Amino acid sequence: MLNSKTRSTLRAMANGYEPLLTIGKSGVTDNVISEADILLITREMIKCRVLLNCEKSVREIAEAVSGQTNSEIVYVMGKTFVLYRKSDKEGIKHII
């Protein structure tokens, strides 16, 4: 669980990020989860965008992806959300 200070730091860092994962009409699929998992291993924090034609809310999608990738939701704003998971991979410089 992220504390408020860590969440604030991550939120500030995420401002400069471009969305790396786009979730469309199909919603949360196995491909979305596997892609998010790979991105979290290599980058630790990713920004995701939900397209307008998606039937579920952004919060529901963020919680689904977060739950299936064992990551934390940093924030949800508009049609974007940010996920964080500390990587166990060696050679990765940790962001926090």
ROTI-462980 format. One record per residue: residue number from 1; x, z, y of N, C-alpha, C in turn. Coordinates in nm, 2 decimals, always signed. Each point is the difference from the previous one (the first is absolute). Layout:
@seq = NUM&neast = X&nup = Z&nnorth = Y&caeast = X&caup = Z&canorth = Y&ceast = X&cup = Z&cnorth = Y
...
This chain:
@seq = 1&neast = +0.08&nup = +0.00&nnorth = -0.12&caeast = -0.08&caup = +0.00&canorth = +0.12&ceast = +0.09&cup = +0.00&cnorth = +0.12
@seq = 2&neast = -0.03&nup = -0.09&nnorth = +0.10&caeast = +0.07&caup = -0.01&canorth = +0.12&ceast = -0.04&cup = +0.10&cnorth = +0.10
@seq = 3&neast = +0.09&nup = +0.07&nnorth = +0.07&caeast = -0.04&caup = +0.09&canorth = +0.10&ceast = -0.01&cup = -0.08&cnorth = +0.13
@seq = 4&neast = -0.06&nup = +0.06&nnorth = +0.11&caeast = -0.03&caup = -0.07&canorth = +0.12&ceast = +0.12&cup = -0.05&cnorth = +0.07
@seq = 5&neast = +0.11&nup = +0.07&nnorth = +0.00&caeast = +0.13&caup = -0.05&canorth = +0.06&ceast = +0.05&cup = -0.13&cnorth = -0.07
@seq = 6&neast = +0.00&nup = +0.00&nnorth = -0.13&caeast = +0.05&caup = -0.11&canorth = -0.08&ceast = -0.10&cup = -0.12&cnorth = +0.02
@seq = 7&neast = -0.13&nup = +0.03&nnorth = +0.00&caeast = -0.10&caup = -0.11&canorth = +0.02&ceast = +0.02&cup = -0.06&cnorth = +0.14
@seq = 8&neast = +0.03&nup = +0.08&nnorth = +0.10&caeast = +0.02&caup = -0.05&canorth = +0.13&ceast = +0.12&cup = -0.09&cnorth = +0.01
@seq = 9&neast = +0.11&nup = +0.05&nnorth = -0.06&caeast = +0.12&caup = -0.08&canorth = +0.00&ceast = -0.02&cup = -0.14&cnorth = -0.07
@seq = 10&neast = -0.07&nup = +0.01&nnorth = -0.12&caeast = -0.02&caup = -0.13&canorth = -0.07&ceast = -0.10&cup = -0.09&cnorth = +0.08
@seq = 11&neast = -0.09&nup = +0.06&nnorth = +0.06&caeast = -0.10&caup = -0.08&canorth = +0.08&ceast = +0.08&cup = -0.08&cnorth = +0.12
@seq = 12&neast = +0.09&nup = +0.07&nnorth = +0.06&caeast = +0.08&caup = -0.06&canorth = +0.11&ceast = +0.09&cup = -0.11&cnorth = -0.06
@seq = 13&neast = +0.06&nup = +0.02&nnorth = -0.11&caeast = +0.08&caup = -0.10&canorth = -0.07&ceast = -0.08&cup = -0.12&cnorth = -0.03
@seq = 14&neast = -0.13&nup = +0.02&nnorth = -0.05&caeast = -0.08&caup = -0.11&canorth = -0.05&ceast = -0.05&cup = -0.09&cnorth = +0.12
@seq = 15&neast = +0.01&nup = +0.04&nnorth = +0.12&caeast = -0.04&caup = -0.09&canorth = +0.11&ceast = +0.07&cup = -0.13&cnorth = +0.01
@seq = 16&neast = +0.13&nup = +0.00&nnorth = -0.04&caeast = +0.08&caup = -0.12&canorth = +0.00&ceast = -0.02&cup = -0.09&cnorth = -0.12
@seq = 17&neast = -0.07&nup = +0.05&nnorth = -0.10&caeast = -0.01&caup = -0.07&canorth = -0.13&ceast = -0.11&cup = -0.11&cnorth = +0.01
@seq = 18&neast = +0.03&nup = -0.11&nnorth = -0.07&caeast = -0.11&caup = -0.10&canorth = -0.02&ceast = -0.07&cup = +0.02&cnorth = -0.13
@seq = 19&neast = -0.13&nup = -0.03&nnorth = -0.01&caeast = -0.07&caup = +0.02&canorth = -0.13&ceast = +0.07&cup = -0.08&cnorth = -0.11
@seq = 20&neast = +0.03&nup = +0.06&nnorth = -0.11&caeast = +0.07&caup = -0.07&canorth = -0.11&ceast = -0.10&cup = -0.03&cnorth = -0.11
@seq = 21&neast = -0.11&nup = +0.07&nnorth = +0.00&caeast = -0.10&caup = -0.02&canorth = -0.11&ceast = -0.14&cup = -0.03&cnorth = +0.06
@seq = 22&neast = -0.06&nup = -0.11&nnorth = -0.04&caeast = -0.13&caup = -0.03&canorth = +0.05&ceast = -0.10&cup = +0.01&cnorth = -0.11
@seq = 23&neast = -0.11&nup = +0.07&nnorth = +0.02&caeast = -0.11&caup = +0.02&canorth = -0.10&ceast = -0.12&cup = -0.08&cnorth = +0.05
@seq = 24&neast = -0.04&nup = -0.09&nnorth = -0.08&caeast = -0.11&caup = -0.09&canorth = +0.03&ceast = -0.13&cup = +0.04&cnorth = -0.06
@seq = 25&neast = -0.08&nup = -0.11&nnorth = -0.02&caeast = -0.14&caup = +0.02&canorth = -0.05&ceast = -0.01&cup = +0.06&cnorth = -0.14
@seq = 26&neast = +0.10&nup = -0.02&nnorth = -0.08&caeast = +0.00&caup = +0.06&canorth = -0.14&ceast = +0.02&cup = +0.15&cnorth = +0.00
@seq = 27&neast = +0.06&nup = +0.05&nnorth = +0.11&caeast = +0.02&caup = +0.15&canorth = +0.01&ceast = +0.12&cup = +0.04&cnorth = -0.08
@seq = 28&neast = +0.00&nup = +0.11&nnorth = -0.06&caeast = +0.12&caup = +0.06&canorth = -0.06&ceast = +0.00&cup = -0.05&cnorth = -0.15
@seq = 29&neast = +0.09&nup = -0.09&nnorth = -0.02&caeast = +0.02&caup = -0.06&canorth = -0.13&ceast = +0.13&cup = +0.05&cnorth = -0.06
@seq = 30&neast = +0.03&nup = -0.04&nnorth = -0.13&caeast = +0.12&caup = +0.04&canorth = -0.06&ceast = +0.12&cup = -0.06&cnorth = +0.07
@seq = 31&neast = -0.01&nup = -0.13&nnorth = +0.05&caeast = +0.10&caup = -0.06&canorth = +0.07&ceast = +0.04&cup = +0.07&cnorth = +0.13
@seq = 32&neast = -0.11&nup = +0.05&nnorth = +0.07&caeast = +0.03&caup = +0.08&canorth = +0.12&ceast = +0.07&cup = +0.13&cnorth = -0.03
@seq = 33&neast = -0.04&nup = +0.06&nnorth = -0.10&caeast = +0.07&caup = +0.13&canorth = -0.04&ceast = +0.14&cup = -0.02&cnorth = -0.04
@seq = 34&neast = +0.03&nup = -0.11&nnorth = -0.08&caeast = +0.14&caup = -0.02&canorth = -0.04&ceast = +0.08&cup = -0.04&cnorth = +0.12
@seq = 35&neast = -0.05&nup = -0.08&nnorth = +0.09&caeast = +0.08&caup = -0.04&canorth = +0.12&ceast = +0.02&cup = +0.12&cnorth = +0.09
@seq = 36&neast = -0.10&nup = +0.09&nnorth = +0.01&caeast = +0.02&caup = +0.12&canorth = +0.08&ceast = +0.11&cup = +0.09&cnorth = -0.06
@seq = 37&neast = -0.01&nup = +0.01&nnorth = -0.13&caeast = +0.10&caup = +0.08&canorth = -0.07&ceast = +0.14&cup = -0.05&cnorth = +0.02
@seq = 38&neast = +0.02&nup = -0.13&nnorth = -0.02&caeast = +0.13&caup = -0.06&canorth = +0.02&ceast = +0.05&cup = +0.02&cnorth = +0.15
@seq = 39&neast = -0.08&nup = -0.02&nnorth = +0.09&caeast = +0.03&caup = +0.02&canorth = +0.14&ceast = +0.04&cup = +0.15&cnorth = +0.03
@seq = 40&neast = -0.08&nup = +0.09&nnorth = -0.05&caeast = +0.03&caup = +0.14&canorth = +0.02&ceast = +0.13&cup = +0.04&cnorth = -0.06
@seq = 41&neast = +0.04&nup = -0.06&nnorth = -0.12&caeast = +0.13&caup = +0.04&canorth = -0.06&ceast = +0.12&cup = -0.05&cnorth = +0.09
@seq = 42&neast = -0.02&nup = -0.12&nnorth = +0.06&caeast = +0.12&caup = -0.05&canorth = +0.08&ceast = -0.01&cup = +0.04&cnorth = +0.14
@seq = 43&neast = -0.11&nup = +0.03&nnorth = +0.06&caeast = -0.01&caup = +0.03&canorth = +0.14&ceast = -0.05&cup = +0.14&cnorth = +0.04
@seq = 44&neast = -0.06&nup = +0.07&nnorth = -0.09&caeast = -0.05&caup = +0.13&canorth = +0.01&ceast = -0.13&cup = +0.01&cnorth = +0.09
@seq = 45&neast = -0.01&nup = -0.08&nnorth = +0.10&caeast = -0.12&caup = +0.00&canorth = +0.09&ceast = -0.04&cup = -0.14&cnorth = +0.02
@seq = 46&neast = -0.13&nup = -0.03&nnorth = -0.01&caeast = -0.05&caup = -0.13&canorth = +0.02&ceast = -0.13&cup = +0.00&cnorth = +0.08
@seq = 47&neast = -0.02&nup = -0.10&nnorth = +0.08&caeast = -0.12&caup = -0.02&canorth = +0.08&ceast = -0.08&cup = -0.10&cnorth = -0.07
@seq = 48&neast = -0.13&nup = +0.03&nnorth = -0.02&caeast = -0.09&caup = -0.09&canorth = -0.07&ceast = -0.12&cup = -0.04&cnorth = +0.10
@seq = 49&neast = -0.04&nup = -0.13&nnorth = -0.02&caeast = -0.11&caup = -0.05&canorth = +0.08&ceast = -0.12&cup = -0.03&cnorth = -0.09
@seq = 50&neast = -0.12&nup = +0.03&nnorth = +0.04&caeast = -0.12&caup = -0.03&canorth = -0.07&ceast = -0.08&cup = -0.11&cnorth = +0.08
@seq = 51&neast = -0.03&nup = -0.11&nnorth = -0.07&caeast = -0.07&caup = -0.11&canorth = +0.07&ceast = -0.14&cup = +0.04&cnorth = +0.02
@seq = 52&neast = -0.06&nup = -0.07&nnorth = +0.10&caeast = -0.14&caup = +0.03&canorth = +0.04&ceast = -0.10&cup = -0.03&cnorth = -0.11
@seq = 53&neast = +0.03&nup = -0.09&nnorth = -0.09&caeast = -0.10&caup = -0.04&canorth = -0.10&ceast = +0.00&cup = +0.10&cnorth = -0.12
@seq = 54&neast = +0.08&nup = +0.10&nnorth = +0.00&caeast = +0.00&caup = +0.10&canorth = -0.10&ceast = -0.12&cup = +0.09&cnorth = +0.01
@seq = 55&neast = -0.06&nup = +0.03&nnorth = -0.12&caeast = -0.13&caup = +0.07&canorth = +0.00&ceast = +0.01&cup = +0.15&cnorth = +0.02
@seq = 56&neast = +0.11&nup = +0.06&nnorth = -0.04&caeast = +0.02&caup = +0.14&canorth = +0.01&ceast = +0.07&cup = +0.04&cnorth = +0.13
@seq = 57&neast = -0.01&nup = +0.13&nnorth = +0.04&caeast = +0.06&caup = +0.04&canorth = +0.13&ceast = +0.15&cup = +0.01&cnorth = -0.02
@seq = 58&neast = +0.07&nup = +0.01&nnorth = +0.11&caeast = +0.14&caup = +0.01&canorth = +0.00&ceast = +0.04&cup = +0.13&cnorth = -0.06
@seq = 59&neast = -0.07&nup = +0.10&nnorth = +0.03&caeast = +0.04&caup = +0.14&canorth = -0.05&ceast = -0.02&cup = +0.00&cnorth = -0.16
@seq = 60&neast = -0.10&nup = -0.06&nnorth = -0.05&caeast = -0.02&caup = +0.00&canorth = -0.14&ceast = +0.11&cup = -0.08&cnorth = -0.07
@seq = 61&neast = +0.04&nup = -0.11&nnorth = +0.06&caeast = +0.10&caup = -0.08&canorth = -0.06&ceast = +0.14&cup = +0.07&cnorth = +0.01
@seq = 62&neast = +0.02&nup = +0.07&nnorth = +0.11&caeast = +0.13&caup = +0.07&canorth = +0.01&ceast = +0.01&cup = +0.11&cnorth = -0.10
@seq = 63&neast = -0.12&nup = +0.07&nnorth = -0.02&caeast = +0.00&caup = +0.11&canorth = -0.10&ceast = +0.02&cup = -0.05&cnorth = -0.14
@seq = 64&neast = -0.06&nup = -0.12&nnorth = -0.03&caeast = +0.02&caup = -0.06&canorth = -0.14&ceast = +0.14&cup = -0.04&cnorth = -0.02
@seq = 65&neast = +0.06&nup = -0.07&nnorth = +0.09&caeast = +0.14&caup = -0.04&canorth = -0.01&ceast = +0.09&cup = +0.12&cnorth = -0.01
@seq = 66&neast = -0.02&nup = +0.09&nnorth = +0.09&caeast = +0.08&caup = +0.12&canorth = +0.00&ceast = -0.01&cup = +0.08&cnorth = -0.13
@seq = 67&neast = -0.12&nup = +0.01&nnorth = -0.06&caeast = -0.01&caup = +0.07&canorth = -0.12&ceast = +0.06&cup = -0.06&cnorth = -0.12
@seq = 68&neast = +0.00&nup = -0.14&nnorth = +0.00&caeast = +0.05&caup = -0.07&canorth = -0.12&ceast = +0.15&cup = -0.02&cnorth = +0.01
@seq = 69&neast = +0.06&nup = +0.02&nnorth = +0.12&caeast = +0.14&caup = -0.02&canorth = +0.02&ceast = +0.07&cup = +0.14&cnorth = +0.02
@seq = 70&neast = -0.07&nup = +0.11&nnorth = +0.00&caeast = +0.05&caup = +0.13&canorth = +0.02&ceast = +0.08&cup = +0.01&cnorth = +0.13
@seq = 71&neast = -0.06&nup = -0.05&nnorth = +0.10&caeast = +0.05&caup = +0.00&canorth = +0.14&ceast = -0.09&cup = +0.08&cnorth = +0.09
@seq = 72&neast = +0.05&nup = +0.02&nnorth = +0.12&caeast = -0.07&caup = +0.08&canorth = +0.10&ceast = -0.05&cup = -0.10&cnorth = +0.11
@seq = 73&neast = -0.12&nup = +0.03&nnorth = +0.05&caeast = -0.05&caup = -0.08&canorth = +0.12&ceast = +0.06&cup = +0.06&cnorth = +0.12
@seq = 74&neast = +0.07&nup = -0.08&nnorth = +0.08&caeast = +0.06&caup = +0.05&canorth = +0.13&ceast = -0.11&cup = +0.00&cnorth = +0.10
@seq = 75&neast = -0.07&nup = -0.12&nnorth = +0.02&caeast = -0.11&caup = -0.01&canorth = +0.09&ceast = -0.08&cup = -0.12&cnorth = -0.04
@seq = 76&neast = -0.13&nup = +0.00&nnorth = +0.05&caeast = -0.09&caup = -0.11&canorth = -0.01&ceast = -0.05&cup = -0.03&cnorth = +0.14
@seq = 77&neast = +0.02&nup = -0.12&nnorth = +0.05&caeast = -0.05&caup = -0.04&canorth = +0.14&ceast = -0.05&cup = -0.14&cnorth = +0.00
@seq = 78&neast = -0.12&nup = -0.02&nnorth = +0.03&caeast = -0.06&caup = -0.13&canorth = +0.01&ceast = +0.00&cup = -0.06&cnorth = -0.14
@seq = 79&neast = +0.06&nup = -0.11&nnorth = -0.02&caeast = +0.01&caup = -0.07&canorth = -0.13&ceast = +0.13&cup = +0.01&cnorth = -0.07
@seq = 80&neast = +0.08&nup = +0.09&nnorth = +0.05&caeast = +0.14&caup = +0.02&canorth = -0.06&ceast = +0.01&cup = +0.15&cnorth = -0.05
@seq = 81&neast = +0.09&nup = +0.02&nnorth = -0.09&caeast = +0.04&caup = +0.13&canorth = -0.05&ceast = +0.14&cup = +0.00&cnorth = -0.04
@seq = 82&neast = +0.06&nup = +0.12&nnorth = +0.00&caeast = +0.14&caup = +0.01&canorth = -0.04&ceast = +0.01&cup = +0.10&cnorth = -0.11
@seq = 83&neast = +0.08&nup = -0.04&nnorth = -0.10&caeast = +0.03&caup = +0.09&canorth = -0.12&ceast = +0.15&cup = +0.03&cnorth = -0.01
@seq = 84&neast = +0.02&nup = +0.13&nnorth = -0.05&caeast = +0.14&caup = +0.04&canorth = -0.01&ceast = +0.02&cup = +0.07&cnorth = -0.14
@seq = 85&neast = +0.11&nup = -0.04&nnorth = -0.06&caeast = +0.04&caup = +0.07&canorth = -0.13&ceast = +0.15&cup = +0.00&cnorth = -0.01
@seq = 86&neast = +0.06&nup = +0.12&nnorth = -0.01&caeast = +0.14&caup = +0.01&canorth = -0.01&ceast = +0.05&cup = -0.07&cnorth = -0.13
@seq = 87&neast = +0.10&nup = -0.09&nnorth = +0.02&caeast = +0.05&caup = -0.08&canorth = -0.12&ceast = +0.10&cup = +0.08&cnorth = -0.08
@seq = 88&neast = +0.00&nup = -0.02&nnorth = -0.13&caeast = +0.09&caup = +0.06&canorth = -0.09&ceast = +0.12&cup = -0.09&cnorth = -0.03
@seq = 89&neast = -0.01&nup = -0.12&nnorth = +0.05&caeast = +0.10&caup = -0.10&canorth = -0.04&ceast = +0.13&cup = +0.03&cnorth = +0.07
@seq = 90&neast = +0.11&nup = -0.01&nnorth = -0.07&caeast = +0.13&caup = +0.02&canorth = +0.05&ceast = +0.05&cup = -0.11&cnorth = +0.10
@seq = 91&neast = +0.07&nup = +0.04&nnorth = +0.10&caeast = +0.05&caup = -0.10&canorth = +0.09&ceast = -0.09&cup = -0.03&cnorth = +0.12
@seq = 92&neast = -0.12&nup = +0.07&nnorth = +0.00&caeast = -0.09&caup = -0.02&canorth = +0.11&ceast = +0.03&cup = +0.11&cnorth = +0.11
@seq = 93&neast = +0.00&nup = -0.04&nnorth = +0.12&caeast = +0.02&caup = +0.09&canorth = +0.11&ceast = -0.14&cup = +0.05&cnorth = +0.03
@seq = 94&neast = -0.02&nup = +0.13&nnorth = -0.01&caeast = -0.14&caup = +0.06&canorth = +0.02&ceast = -0.03&cup = +0.01&cnorth = +0.15
@seq = 95&neast = -0.12&nup = -0.03&nnorth = +0.03&caeast = -0.04&caup = -0.01&canorth = +0.14&ceast = -0.02&cup = +0.14&cnorth = +0.06
@seq = 96&neast = -0.03&nup = +0.10&nnorth = -0.08&caeast = -0.01&caup = +0.14&canorth = +0.05&ceast = +0.06&cup = +0.09&cnorth = -0.10
